[in-house]
Amino acid sequence: MKTYTFVAVSIAFALTAGALAAQPAPFNAEGVTMGHWHLASKDVEANKKLFVGMGGKLLMSNGNPQIVFPGLLINLLLRTEKPGDGGSQGSVVNHVGFIVDNVQRRVEEWKAAGVKVLPGGNGRLDQAFVETSDGLRMEILEDKAQAIPIRNEHIHLWLPEAEIPTAQAWYAKTFGGTTSTRNNAPVVNLPGVQIRFAKVDNKQAATLGRVLDHIGFDVKDHKAFVKKIQAEGIKLDEPPREAAGGNIVAYVTDPWGTRIEIVQRAPLADEARK
């Protein structure tokens, strides 16, 4: 009981000290919401500095560093501590994206904090890019109506054109998303994130073993969700298990090579996001 109380108080202190809330978006009808990115960082300290410079909050979870943004956790290393081989470009998840209230204002702040920021395409002032030293590419877009400085926005998959309709349908069915278009390109909307698809000539590499090793979705009822996807013919990469901190986890890989962790968070772990 004393240990539990100490942990709870420690978490409460960290949350009070932090300025950001990472409470995930409400679960959809399938009990799914956006969860995390998991990096196999080559330089954890450099990534800590970069993400904190962009407005993230550093937390420690069972001895491992996490960065918290509204609606998103970023785990900075795998438990094997093996660094990833290859950046996001060249893999099926070409890049991920944040949205900010004012790109130029945030870029100025980030540069002052030592973050290297790349310009938007074609001279756009409402777009920028940030790349970690180990190759995770992040697109930064703008929504002037947004009430917070930064939040998670999208995951961009690059697939052969013929595969995109199937991939859009797969993500919508598997995770209970809604299909739509953005700039005439297909997307799937899920709580807390938009899955976007872009056409590319050649099949891209799988994410497993790269710097962005996998993405993760939180689920309300792990057992029920796993039963659902298995009934749909989706095979687990490994059996469900209880991870450190009491989270229940399992992994699947989409047909195009994106490794996905499915997580039901333990009560204390879930509180650390709020």
C-alpha positions, 0 to 999 in steps of 0.5 A: 500500500505504501508503494502504491501511495508513493507512486500515485503521489509521484504521478500526481506531482508530475502531472501538476507540474506539467503544463500539457494534458495528454488525455486521449480523445474519447473512444469510438464505437469500437473502443479505439483511440490514438495512443502512441508512437514508439521510437527505437532512438539512436540518441535518446537525449537528443530526442528528449531535447527536441521534443521538449523544445517543441512543447512536449512534457518529459515523463518517466514510465517504469524507468523509460522516458516518454514525451507527452503531447496533447493526445499522444505519448512518444516512447523514446526507446524499445525495451531491448534498447536496440536503436532503429535502422532507418528513418521514417522516409523509405518506410510505409509510415513516411512521416507523422504530423502535428498541428499548431495554432501558428506555424511561424510563431512556433517555428520561432520558439522552437528554433530558439530552443535549439530545434532545427526546423525545415521550411514548408513546401513551395514557400508555404508559411503554414507548413514546416517540417522537423526531423529527429537526428535519427530520421523521424520526419514530422510535418507541421501544419496550422489551424489558427482556430486551435486553442492549444499550441500543438497537438497530434494530427496525422500518420501518413502512409505511402503505398502503391496506388492500387493498394490505397483503396484496400488500405483505407477500407482495412483501417476503417474496418479494423479500428472503426474509423470513418473514410473521407478525403483531404485535398482529394486524397483518401483518409481514415478519421479515428479519435485523435488521429487521421490516417492519410494515404499517398501513392508511391511507385514502389512498395516501402519497407516495413516499420519493424526495426526502424526508428519509428518501430511502431504506432499504437492505439489504445483500446477500452476492452483488449480481450473484446477487441482482439477477439473482433480482429481475429474473427476478421482474419487478422493474426496477432504477431504474438499473444497478448501479455501484461507489460510493465505497469500493468498495461495489456498489449498485443501487436499486429502488422497491417498488410503493408508493413506497419507494426501496430501495438494495441494497448489497454492501459492500466488505471495508473498508466492511464492517469499519467496521460491526463 
